[in-house]
Amino acid sequence: MISKATKRSILRWIHLIVSIPILGYIYGPPSEVQEYASAVRFVFVPIIIFAGFWMYSGVLFAIIGVAVWLGAYYLSGIGAAILSQVALFIARKIWLVIRARRSKRSAQPDAADTP
């Protein structure tokens, strides 16, 4: 099994290396950029999102994040894709708060249980 530190290091390097083509896309001449625009949109950005989300909160959240990104981008464009990521982070935060409250409530003894 791979240690958490090694996994984090690998994901960090993937995240950094895959972002290099995006820099070329941003700062390259517009006539040359159009040739690999779809590769940046549908390959490199999802890989960066996947690696970043996996480091942030796990592989399941990473898969959901990439699926939401690609679906929103394909159906409605970049604005909807960015908003979908914001909504996903808000939904995750709400889920974590609810889960923490439930575990806190179940850890406390009931008033009827005490003598």
N, CA, C and O atoms as a GROMACS GRO file, in nm:
protein
  460
    1MET      N    1   0.085  -0.119   0.000
    1MET     CA    2   0.000   0.000   0.000
    1MET      C    3   0.089   0.124   0.000
    1MET      O    4   0.195   0.126   0.062
    2ILE      N    5   0.045   0.223  -0.069
    2ILE     CA    6   0.120   0.348  -0.080
    2ILE      C    7   0.085   0.440   0.038
    2ILE      O    8  -0.032   0.449   0.077
    3SER      N    9   0.184   0.506   0.093
    3SER     CA   10   0.158   0.593   0.208
    3SER      C   11   0.084   0.720   0.163
    3SER      O   12   0.086   0.757   0.045
    4LYS      N   13   0.019   0.784   0.259
    4LYS     CA   14  -0.057   0.906   0.228
    4LYS      C   15   0.035   1.018   0.180
    4LYS      O   16  -0.002   1.095   0.091
    5ALA      N   17   0.154   1.027   0.238
    5ALA     CA   18   0.247   1.132   0.197
    5ALA      C   19   0.294   1.110   0.054
    5ALA      O   20   0.306   1.206  -0.022
    6THR      N   21   0.320   0.985   0.016
    6THR     CA   22   0.363   0.955  -0.121
    6THR      C   23   0.250   0.983  -0.219
    6THR      O   24   0.273   1.040  -0.326
    7LYS      N   25   0.128   0.943  -0.183
    7LYS     CA   26   0.012   0.969  -0.270
    7LYS      C   27  -0.007   1.119  -0.290
    7LYS      O   28  -0.032   1.164  -0.401
    8ARG      N   29   0.004   1.195  -0.181
    8ARG     CA   30  -0.012   1.340  -0.190
    8ARG      C   31   0.096   1.402  -0.277
    8ARG      O   32   0.069   1.494  -0.355
    9SER      N   33   0.218   1.353  -0.265
    9SER     CA   34   0.329   1.404  -0.347
    9SER      C   35   0.306   1.374  -0.495
    9SER      O   36   0.329   1.460  -0.580
   10ILE      N   37   0.262   1.254  -0.525
   10ILE     CA   38   0.235   1.216  -0.665
   10ILE      C   39   0.123   1.302  -0.722
   10ILE      O   40   0.135   1.354  -0.833
   11LEU      N   41   0.016   1.318  -0.646
   11LEU     CA   42  -0.096   1.401  -0.693
   11LEU      C   43  -0.054   1.546  -0.712
   11LEU      O   44  -0.098   1.612  -0.806
   12ARG      N   45   0.031   1.595  -0.623
   12ARG     CA   46   0.079   1.732  -0.634
   12ARG      C   47   0.160   1.752  -0.763
   12ARG      O   48   0.143   1.852  -0.833
   13TRP      N   49   0.248   1.655  -0.793
   13TRP     CA   50   0.328   1.665  -0.916
   13TRP      C   51   0.241   1.652  -1.040
   13TRP      O   52   0.264   1.723  -1.138
   14ILE      N   53   0.144   1.564  -1.038
   14ILE     CA   54   0.050   1.554  -1.152
   14ILE      C   55  -0.021   1.686  -1.171
   14ILE      O   56  -0.033   1.736  -1.283
   15HIS      N   57  -0.067   1.744  -1.062
   15HIS     CA   58  -0.139   1.871  -1.065
   15HIS      C   59  -0.052   1.981  -1.127
   15HIS      O   60  -0.100   2.059  -1.209
   16LEU      N   61   0.074   1.986  -1.090
   16LEU     CA   62   0.165   2.089  -1.141
   16LEU      C   63   0.206   2.065  -1.286
   16LEU      O   64   0.207   2.159  -1.366
   17ILE      N   65   0.239   1.942  -1.321
   17ILE     CA   66   0.287   1.912  -1.457
   17ILE      C   67   0.176   1.929  -1.560
   17ILE      O   68   0.199   1.982  -1.668
   18VAL      N   69   0.056   1.885  -1.526
   18VAL     CA   70  -0.055   1.895  -1.621
   18VAL      C   71  -0.099   2.039  -1.640
   18VAL      O   72  -0.165   2.071  -1.739
   19SER      N   73  -0.065   2.128  -1.548
   19SER     CA   74  -0.102   2.268  -1.565
   19SER      C   75  -0.014   2.341  -1.666
   19SER      O   76  -0.049   2.451  -1.708
   20ILE      N   77   0.098   2.284  -1.706
   20ILE     CA   78   0.187   2.349  -1.803
   20ILE      C   79   0.118   2.374  -1.938
   20ILE      O   80   0.130   2.484  -1.991
   21PRO      N   81   0.046   2.276  -1.995
   21PRO     CA   82  -0.024   2.307  -2.121
   21PRO      C   83  -0.128   2.418  -2.109
   21PRO      O   84  -0.156   2.487  -2.206
   22ILE      N   85  -0.184   2.434  -1.991
   22ILE     CA   86  -0.282   2.541  -1.972
   22ILE      C   87  -0.214   2.676  -1.979
   22ILE      O   88  -0.271   2.772  -2.031
   23LEU      N   89  -0.093   2.686  -1.927
   23LEU     CA   90  -0.017   2.810  -1.940
   23LEU      C   91   0.010   2.842  -2.087
   23LEU      O   92   0.001   2.957  -2.129
   24GLY      N   93   0.044   2.739  -2.164
   24GLY     CA   94   0.063   2.759  -2.308
   24GLY      C   95  -0.065   2.802  -2.375
   24GLY      O   96  -0.063   2.884  -2.468
   25TYR      N   97  -0.176   2.748  -2.330
   25TYR     CA   98  -0.306   2.785  -2.385
   25TYR      C   99  -0.339   2.931  -2.353
   25TYR      O  100  -0.392   3.002  -2.438
   26ILE      N  101  -0.308   2.975  -2.233
   26ILE     CA  102  -0.339   3.112  -2.193
   26ILE      C  103  -0.248   3.212  -2.261
   26ILE      O  104  -0.295   3.315  -2.309
   27TYR      N  105  -0.117   3.183  -2.264
   27TYR     CA  106  -0.021   3.281  -2.312
   27TYR      C  107   0.026   3.258  -2.455
   27TYR      O  108   0.106   3.336  -2.506
   28GLY      N  109  -0.022   3.154  -2.520
   28GLY     CA  110   0.020   3.127  -2.658
   28GLY      C  111  -0.051   3.215  -2.758
   28GLY      O  112  -0.152   3.278  -2.726
   29PRO      N  113   0.003   3.220  -2.881
   29PRO     CA  114  -0.064   3.297  -2.986
   29PRO      C  115  -0.200   3.236  -3.020
   29PRO      O  116  -0.212   3.114  -3.031
   30PRO      N  117  -0.301   3.318  -3.036
   30PRO     CA  118  -0.436   3.267  -3.060
   30PRO      C  119  -0.447   3.175  -3.180
   30PRO      O  120  -0.529   3.083  -3.180
   31SER      N  121  -0.367   3.197  -3.283
   31SER     CA  122  -0.377   3.112  -3.402
   31SER      C  123  -0.330   2.969  -3.372
   31SER      O  124  -0.383   2.875  -3.430
   32GLU      N  125  -0.234   2.952  -3.283
   32GLU     CA  126  -0.184   2.819  -3.248
   32GLU      C  127  -0.265   2.754  -3.137
   32GLU      O  128  -0.271   2.631  -3.128
   33VAL      N  129  -0.328   2.834  -3.054
   33VAL     CA  130  -0.400   2.782  -2.939
   33VAL      C  131  -0.523   2.702  -2.981
   33VAL      O  132  -0.558   2.604  -2.914
   34GLN      N  133  -0.587   2.739  -3.086
   34GLN     CA  134  -0.709   2.671  -3.129
   34GLN      C  135  -0.687   2.524  -3.162
   34GLN      O  136  -0.781   2.445  -3.158
   35GLU      N  137  -0.564   2.488  -3.196
   35GLU     CA  138  -0.535   2.349  -3.232
   35GLU      C  139  -0.553   2.255  -3.114
   35GLU      O  140  -0.599   2.142  -3.132
   36TYR      N  141  -0.519   2.299  -2.994
   36TYR     CA  142  -0.531   2.208  -2.880
   36TYR      C  143  -0.625   2.261  -2.771
   36TYR      O  144  -0.612   2.224  -2.654
   37ALA      N  145  -0.718   2.344  -2.809
   37ALA     CA  146  -0.813   2.399  -2.712
   37ALA      C  147  -0.902   2.289  -2.654
   37ALA      O  148  -0.927   2.288  -2.533
   38SER      N  149  -0.949   2.198  -2.735
   38SER     CA  150  -1.035   2.092  -2.682
   38SER      C  151  -0.959   1.998  -2.590
   38SER      O  152  -1.016   1.945  -2.495
   39ALA      N  153  -0.830   1.975  -2.617
   39ALA     CA  154  -0.750   1.891  -2.527
   39ALA      C  155  -0.736   1.957  -2.391
   39ALA      O  156  -0.741   1.889  -2.288
   40VAL      N  157  -0.718   2.087  -2.389
   40VAL     CA  158  -0.708   2.159  -2.262
   40VAL      C  159  -0.841   2.151  -2.188
   40VAL      O  160  -0.844   2.126  -2.067
   41ARG      N  161  -0.950   2.173  -2.259
   41ARG     CA  162  -1.082   2.176  -2.195
   41ARG      C  163  -1.127   2.041  -2.144
   41ARG      O  164  -1.183   2.032  -2.034
   42PHE      N  165  -1.102   1.936  -2.221
   42PHE     CA  166  -1.161   1.806  -2.187
   42PHE      C  167  -1.061   1.703  -2.136
   42PHE      O  168  -1.102   1.593  -2.099
   43VAL      N  169  -0.932   1.735  -2.132
   43VAL     CA  170  -0.832   1.641  -2.078
   43VAL      C  171  -0.755   1.704  -1.963
   43VAL      O  172  -0.759   1.653  -1.851
   44PHE      N  173  -0.685   1.813  -1.990
   44PHE     CA  174  -0.595   1.870  -1.890
   44PHE      C  175  -0.669   1.931  -1.770
   44PHE      O  176  -0.630   1.908  -1.656
   45VAL      N  177  -0.773   2.008  -1.795
   45VAL     CA  178  -0.848   2.069  -1.684
   45VAL      C  179  -0.914   1.962  -1.598
   45VAL      O  180  -0.906   1.972  -1.476
   46PRO      N  181  -0.981   1.860  -1.656
   46PRO     CA  182  -1.036   1.755  -1.570
   46PRO      C  183  -0.930   1.679  -1.489
   46PRO      O  184  -0.956   1.639  -1.375
   47ILE      N  185  -0.810   1.659  -1.546
   47ILE     CA  186  -0.705   1.592  -1.469
   47ILE      C  187  -0.661   1.680  -1.353
   47ILE      O  188  -0.639   1.630  -1.243
   48ILE      N  189  -0.649   1.809  -1.376
   48ILE     CA  190  -0.612   1.901  -1.268
   48ILE      C  191  -0.720   1.904  -1.161
   48ILE      O  192  -0.690   1.902  -1.042
   49ILE      N  193  -0.845   1.909  -1.202
   49ILE     CA  194  -0.956   1.908  -1.107
   49ILE      C  195  -0.954   1.778  -1.027
   49ILE      O  196  -0.971   1.780  -0.905
   50PHE      N  197  -0.934   1.666  -1.095
   50PHE     CA  198  -0.932   1.536  -1.029
   50PHE      C  199  -0.821   1.529  -0.925
   50PHE      O  200  -0.845   1.488  -0.811
   51ALA      N  201  -0.700   1.568  -0.963
   51ALA     CA  202  -0.587   1.561  -0.870
   51ALA      C  203  -0.607   1.657  -0.752
   51ALA      O  204  -0.578   1.622  -0.638
   52GLY      N  205  -0.656   1.777  -0.781
   52GLY     CA  206  -0.677   1.874  -0.674
   52GLY      C  207  -0.786   1.830  -0.578
   52GLY      O  208  -0.768   1.841  -0.456
   53PHE      N  209  -0.898   1.783  -0.629
   53PHE     CA  210  -1.006   1.738  -0.542
   53PHE      C  211  -0.964   1.614  -0.463
   53PHE      O  212  -1.001   1.600  -0.346
   54TRP      N  213  -0.888   1.525  -0.524
   54TRP     CA  214  -0.844   1.404  -0.454
   54TRP      C  215  -0.755   1.443  -0.336
   54TRP      O  216  -0.766   1.385  -0.228
   55MET      N  217  -0.666   1.540  -0.356
   55MET     CA  218  -0.583   1.587  -0.245
   55MET      C  219  -0.668   1.656  -0.139
   55MET      O  220  -0.641   1.644  -0.020
   56TYR      N  221  -0.771   1.726  -0.181
   56TYR     CA  222  -0.853   1.805  -0.090
   56TYR      C  223  -0.946   1.718  -0.006
   56TYR      O  224  -0.955   1.737   0.116
   57SER      N  225  -1.015   1.622  -0.070
   57SER     CA  226  -1.117   1.551   0.007
   57SER      C  227  -1.143   1.407  -0.036
   57SER      O  228  -1.244   1.350   0.005
   58GLY      N  229  -1.058   1.349  -0.115
   58GLY     CA  230  -1.075   1.207  -0.146
   58GLY      C  231  -1.117   1.180  -0.288
   58GLY      O  232  -1.159   1.269  -0.362
   59VAL      N  233  -1.105   1.054  -0.323
   59VAL     CA  234  -1.127   1.013  -0.462
   59VAL      C  235  -1.274   1.022  -0.503
   59VAL      O  236  -1.303   1.057  -0.617
   60LEU      N  237  -1.367   0.993  -0.412
   60LEU     CA  238  -1.509   1.001  -0.447
   60LEU      C  239  -1.549   1.143  -0.483
   60LEU      O  240  -1.617   1.166  -0.583
   61PHE      N  241  -1.508   1.238  -0.402
   61PHE     CA  242  -1.536   1.379  -0.431
   61PHE      C  243  -1.469   1.422  -0.561
   61PHE      O  244  -1.523   1.504  -0.635
   62ALA      N  245  -1.350   1.367  -0.589
   62ALA     CA  246  -1.280   1.400  -0.712
   62ALA      C  247  -1.357   1.352  -0.834
   62ALA      O  248  -1.369   1.423  -0.934
   63ILE      N  249  -1.408   1.231  -0.827
   63ILE     CA  250  -1.485   1.176  -0.939
   63ILE      C  251  -1.612   1.257  -0.961
   63ILE      O  252  -1.647   1.291  -1.074
   64ILE      N  253  -1.681   1.289  -0.853
   64ILE     CA  254  -1.803   1.370  -0.863
   64ILE      C  255  -1.770   1.508  -0.919
   64ILE      O  256  -1.842   1.560  -1.004
   65GLY      N  257  -1.662   1.568  -0.872
   65GLY     CA  258  -1.623   1.701  -0.919
   65GLY      C  259  -1.592   1.706  -1.067
   65GLY      O  260  -1.634   1.799  -1.136
   66VAL      N  261  -1.520   1.605  -1.117
   66VAL     CA  262  -1.488   1.601  -1.259
   66VAL      C  263  -1.613   1.576  -1.342
   66VAL      O  264  -1.631   1.636  -1.447
   67ALA      N  265  -1.700   1.486  -1.295
   67ALA     CA  266  -1.823   1.458  -1.369
   67ALA      C  267  -1.912   1.582  -1.376
   67ALA      O  268  -1.970   1.611  -1.481
   68VAL      N  269  -1.924   1.654  -1.266
   68VAL     CA  270  -2.005   1.776  -1.264
   68VAL      C  271  -1.944   1.882  -1.355
   68VAL      O  272  -2.016   1.949  -1.429
   69TRP      N  273  -1.811   1.896  -1.351
   69TRP     CA  274  -1.741   1.994  -1.435
   69TRP      C  275  -1.766   1.964  -1.583
   69TRP      O  276  -1.809   2.052  -1.658
   70LEU      N  277  -1.740   1.840  -1.624
   70LEU     CA  278  -1.755   1.805  -1.766
   70LEU      C  279  -1.900   1.817  -1.813
   70LEU      O  280  -1.926   1.866  -1.922
   71GLY      N  281  -1.993   1.772  -1.730
   71GLY     CA  282  -2.134   1.781  -1.767
   71GLY      C  283  -2.181   1.925  -1.781
   71GLY      O  284  -2.248   1.960  -1.878
   72ALA      N  285  -2.146   2.008  -1.685
   72ALA     CA  286  -2.188   2.148  -1.690
   72ALA      C  287  -2.120   2.221  -1.805
   72ALA      O  288  -2.183   2.302  -1.872
   73TYR      N  289  -1.991   2.194  -1.828
   73TYR     CA  290  -1.921   2.261  -1.936
   73TYR      C  291  -1.978   2.220  -2.072
   73TYR      O  292  -2.000   2.304  -2.160
   74TYR      N  293  -2.002   2.091  -2.088
   74TYR     CA  294  -2.054   2.041  -2.215
   74TYR      C  295  -2.195   2.093  -2.242
   74TYR      O  296  -2.228   2.125  -2.356
   75LEU      N  297  -2.276   2.101  -2.140
   75LEU     CA  298  -2.416   2.141  -2.159
   75LEU      C  299  -2.436   2.293  -2.164
   75LEU      O  300  -2.520   2.341  -2.240
   76SER      N  301  -2.360   2.368  -2.083
   76SER     CA  302  -2.390   2.511  -2.071
   76SER      C  303  -2.271   2.605  -2.080
   76SER      O  304  -2.292   2.726  -2.084
   77GLY      N  305  -2.150   2.555  -2.084
   77GLY     CA  306  -2.035   2.644  -2.098
   77GLY      C  307  -1.958   2.664  -1.970
   77GLY      O  308  -1.986   2.602  -1.867
   78ILE      N  309  -1.859   2.751  -1.978
   78ILE     CA  310  -1.764   2.770  -1.869
   78ILE      C  311  -1.828   2.833  -1.745
   78ILE      O  312  -1.792   2.797  -1.633
   79GLY      N  313  -1.920   2.924  -1.764
   79GLY     CA  314  -1.985   2.988  -1.649
   79GLY      C  315  -2.060   2.887  -1.564
   79GLY      O  316  -2.048   2.888  -1.441
   80ALA      N  317  -2.136   2.801  -1.628
   80ALA     CA  318  -2.210   2.698  -1.554
   80ALA      C  319  -2.115   2.598  -1.490
   80ALA      O  320  -2.143   2.547  -1.381
   81ALA      N  321  -2.003   2.569  -1.555
   81ALA     CA  322  -1.906   2.475  -1.499
   81ALA      C  323  -1.844   2.531  -1.371
   81ALA      O  324  -1.828   2.459  -1.273
   82ILE      N  325  -1.810   2.658  -1.373
   82ILE     CA  326  -1.752   2.721  -1.253
   82ILE      C  327  -1.856   2.727  -1.142
   82ILE      O  328  -1.825   2.696  -1.027
   83LEU      N  329  -1.979   2.766  -1.174
   83LEU     CA  330  -2.085   2.769  -1.074
   83LEU      C  331  -2.116   2.631  -1.018
   83LEU      O  332  -2.150   2.618  -0.900
   84SER      N  333  -2.104   2.529  -1.101
   84SER     CA  334  -2.129   2.392  -1.054
   84SER      C  335  -2.025   2.352  -0.951
   84SER      O  336  -2.056   2.279  -0.856
   85GLN      N  337  -1.901   2.397  -0.968
   85GLN     CA  338  -1.797   2.366  -0.870
   85GLN      C  339  -1.823   2.439  -0.738
   85GLN      O  340  -1.802   2.383  -0.630
   86VAL      N  341  -1.867   2.562  -0.746
   86VAL     CA  342  -1.902   2.637  -0.625
   86VAL      C  343  -2.016   2.567  -0.553
   86VAL      O  344  -2.012   2.550  -0.432
   87ALA      N  345  -2.119   2.527  -0.626
   87ALA     CA  346  -2.232   2.457  -0.567
   87ALA      C  347  -2.189   2.324  -0.506
   87ALA      O  348  -2.240   2.284  -0.401
   88LEU      N  349  -2.096   2.256  -0.570
   88LEU     CA  350  -2.047   2.129  -0.517
   88LEU      C  351  -1.972   2.150  -0.385
   88LEU      O  352  -1.990   2.072  -0.292
   89PHE      N  353  -1.890   2.253  -0.376
   89PHE     CA  354  -1.820   2.282  -0.251
   89PHE      C  355  -1.917   2.320  -0.140
   89PHE      O  356  -1.899   2.280  -0.026
   90ILE      N  357  -2.020   2.398  -0.173
   90ILE     CA  358  -2.120   2.436  -0.073
   90ILE      C  359  -2.196   2.312  -0.026
   90ILE      O  360  -2.219   2.296   0.094
   91ALA      N  361  -2.236   2.226  -0.120
   91ALA     CA  362  -2.307   2.103  -0.083
   91ALA      C  363  -2.220   2.013   0.004
   91ALA      O  364  -2.270   1.951   0.098
   92ARG      N  365  -2.092   2.004  -0.026
   92ARG     CA  366  -2.002   1.923   0.055
   92ARG      C  367  -1.990   1.980   0.196
   92ARG      O  368  -1.990   1.905   0.293
   93LYS      N  369  -1.980   2.111   0.208
   93LYS     CA  370  -1.969   2.175   0.339
   93LYS      C  371  -2.095   2.151   0.421
   93LYS      O  372  -2.087   2.121   0.540
   94ILE      N  373  -2.212   2.164   0.359
   94ILE     CA  374  -2.337   2.138   0.428
   94ILE      C  375  -2.343   1.993   0.475
   94ILE      O  376  -2.384   1.966   0.588
   95TRP      N  377  -2.302   1.900   0.390
   95TRP     CA  378  -2.300   1.759   0.425
   95TRP      C  379  -2.208   1.733   0.544
   95TRP      O  380  -2.243   1.657   0.635
   96LEU      N  381  -2.089   1.794   0.544
   96LEU     CA  382  -1.995   1.776   0.655
   96LEU      C  383  -2.050   1.832   0.786
   96LEU      O  384  -2.032   1.771   0.892
   97VAL      N  385  -2.117   1.946   0.780
   97VAL     CA  386  -2.175   2.005   0.902
   97VAL      C  387  -2.287   1.917   0.956
   97VAL      O  388  -2.294   1.892   1.076
   98ILE      N  389  -2.374   1.869   0.868
   98ILE     CA  390  -2.483   1.781   0.912
   98ILE      C  391  -2.427   1.653   0.972
   98ILE      O  392  -2.475   1.607   1.076
   99ARG      N  393  -2.329   1.596   0.909
   99ARG     CA  394  -2.267   1.472   0.959
   99ARG      C  395  -2.202   1.494   1.094
   99ARG      O  396  -2.213   1.410   1.183
  100ALA      N  397  -2.134   1.608   1.112
  100ALA     CA  398  -2.071   1.638   1.240
  100ALA      C  399  -2.176   1.656   1.349
  100ALA      O  400  -2.156   1.610   1.462
  101ARG      N  401  -2.285   1.723   1.319
  101ARG     CA  402  -2.391   1.743   1.418
  101ARG      C  403  -2.456   1.611   1.458
  101ARG      O  404  -2.487   1.589   1.575
  102ARG      N  405  -2.477   1.522   1.359
  102ARG     CA  406  -2.537   1.392   1.390
  102ARG      C  407  -2.445   1.308   1.477
  102ARG      O  408  -2.490   1.243   1.571
  103SER      N  409  -2.317   1.309   1.447
  103SER     CA  410  -2.224   1.228   1.527
  103SER      C  411  -2.210   1.287   1.667
  103SER      O  412  -2.191   1.212   1.763
  104LYS      N  413  -2.217   1.418   1.680
  104LYS     CA  414  -2.210   1.483   1.810
  104LYS      C  415  -2.334   1.450   1.893
  104LYS      O  416  -2.326   1.425   2.013
  105ARG      N  417  -2.449   1.450   1.826
  105ARG     CA  418  -2.575   1.420   1.894
  105ARG      C  419  -2.579   1.274   1.939
  105ARG      O  420  -2.628   1.245   2.048
  106SER      N  421  -2.530   1.183   1.858
  106SER     CA  422  -2.534   1.042   1.894
  106SER      C  423  -2.430   1.008   2.000
  106SER      O  424  -2.443   0.907   2.069
  107ALA      N  425  -2.325   1.090   2.015
  107ALA     CA  426  -2.224   1.066   2.117
  107ALA      C  427  -2.268   1.113   2.255
  107ALA      O  428  -2.215   1.066   2.356
  108GLN      N  429  -2.363   1.205   2.262
  108GLN     CA  430  -2.410   1.257   2.390
  108GLN      C  431  -2.510   1.160   2.451
  108GLN      O  432  -2.596   1.107   2.380
  109PRO      N  433  -2.501   1.135   2.582
  109PRO     CA  434  -2.598   1.045   2.645
  109PRO      C  435  -2.735   1.111   2.654
  109PRO      O  436  -2.747   1.233   2.671
  110ASP      N  437  -2.836   1.031   2.644
  110ASP     CA  438  -2.974   1.078   2.652
  110ASP      C  439  -3.006   1.117   2.797
  110ASP      O  440  -2.951   1.058   2.890
  111ALA      N  441  -3.092   1.215   2.818
  111ALA     CA  442  -3.131   1.257   2.953
  111ALA      C  443  -3.204   1.144   3.025
  111ALA      O  444  -3.195   1.134   3.147
  112ALA      N  445  -3.276   1.060   2.953
  112ALA     CA  446  -3.349   0.949   3.014
  112ALA      C  447  -3.254   0.838   3.056
  112ALA      O  448  -3.289   0.758   3.142
  113ASP      N  449  -3.134   0.831   3.000
  113ASP     CA  450  -3.038   0.726   3.034
  113ASP      C  451  -2.966   0.754   3.165
  113ASP      O  452  -2.915   0.660   3.228
  114THR      N  453  -2.961   0.878   3.209
  114THR     CA  454  -2.888   0.911   3.332
  114THR      C  455  -2.979   0.892   3.451
  114THR      O  456  -3.097   0.925   3.444
  115PRO      N  457  -2.925   0.839   3.565
  115PRO     CA  458  -3.011   0.818   3.685
  115PRO      C  459  -3.042   0.944   3.759
  115PRO      O  460  -3.112   0.939   3.861
   0.00000   0.00000   0.00000
